[in-house]
């Protein structure tokens, strides 16, 4: 059973992920865990923009659930950073991460 109060990292278009789930989306300082679906604005941001945020989350030892293990993808002619890049960086800080999505087993157990 995962955290009930979660801080969402990702675009607003991903918020439907939480529909019907027994979780409360809260601000960073209230969270018991983090769910990452991507960058807030993947058109302009890079993983380095999240260094301070990830350090604050790690300092609180919050579990970090990555809903998309891709590190980067092609979108038309552009390369876009994805949630997997932030999960990688969080893990490098020593944070506890759970990766969901292909090719990891948890996606097949839902």
Secondary structure, 3 states (H helix, E strand, C coil): CCCCEEEEECCHHHHHHHCCCCCEECCHHHCCEEEECCCCCCCCCCHHHHHHHHHHHHHCCCEEEECCCCCEEEECCEEEECHHHHHHHHHHCCCCEEECCCCCHHHHHC
